[in-house]
Amino acid sequence: MLVPYSANFLLHRRAMFPC
């Protein structure tokens, strides 16, 4: 559960703040 959750969070952050 923690693995997919972190992945989704990272994706959201990346979408909001694309480096």
N, C-alpha and C positions, 0 to 999 in steps of 0.2 A: 504493500500500500504506500509506503514511504517513497519507494523508487518512482512509480508512475506520478505520484503527487509532485515530487521535486521536478520531474521532467516537464510536467504541465506548467509549473510555476516558471521555470526557466524559459519555456516557449513564450509565455505571456509577457515576461519581462523583455525578451528579445524583440517581440512584436512591438512593444511600447517604446523600447529604447534600443533600436538596431545599431550595433556598433559597426 
